[in-house]
Amino acid sequence: MNKSERVSFVINTLKELYPEIPIPLDHTDAYTLLIAVLLSAQCTDVRVNQVTPILFAEASTPEAMIRLGQDRIKEIIRPCGLSPMKSAGIFGLSQILLEKYNGEVPQSFEALEALPAVGHKTASVVMSQAFGVPAFPVDTHIHRLMYRWGFSNGKSVIQTERDAKRLFPKELWNDLHLQIIWYGREYSPARGWDLERDIITKTIGRKTVISDYYKSKKT
């Protein structure tokens, strides 16, 4: 298969496996999604989804979050890790949303990335999942699979994002980035990987990755 055929194979396989695509982080609006994505840095989505119901029961708007206070935010989100930095970010961005944006989450990459503790990946998730703007947020699963599939060199998430946007049609970005995440979790994890179940990598994967996999099974 040439590269365009391999890309088509990935798109079609993912479409068959995930015709309906759930969003991994539980949320009710753009603000709660923004907070959930911020919390997911170096933390599993499962853990975030355990913590956010407690946090959002007490504060699900910028006004309520400011009333809650940074110390209480930090106490609730501690299980997600990095709680001093994340609580400061949540409190700070909530203030800015009230002061500059009337309590609404802005709908531009530039404005989102200017908020405390919000990087490009967080902004991309919010733009794609809350506002439907084409984006390709790269998490560890996407970074790993783009390398395994021979679509990117694995040197940086910035390069992986560039390669994904170049290879895949723009109108599919918002679905594909989620489909790849689910596929990575279910069929192509970093640990406990079974290549026989991983139909995409087995069919179109980087030769060195497949060879290394089989070598590791012999030792």
Secondary structure, 3 states (H helix, E strand, C coil): CCHHHHHHHHHHHHHHHCCCCCCCCCCCCHHHHHHHHHHCCCCCHHHHHHHHHHHHHHCCCHHHHHHHCHHHHHHHHHHHCCHHHHHHHHHHHHHHHHHHHCCCCCCCHHHHHCCCCCCHHHHHHHHHHCCCCCCCCCCHHHHHHHHHCCCCCCCCHHHHHHHHHHHCCHHHHHHHHHHHHHHHHHCCCCCCCCCCCCHHHHHHCCHHHHHHHHHHHHC
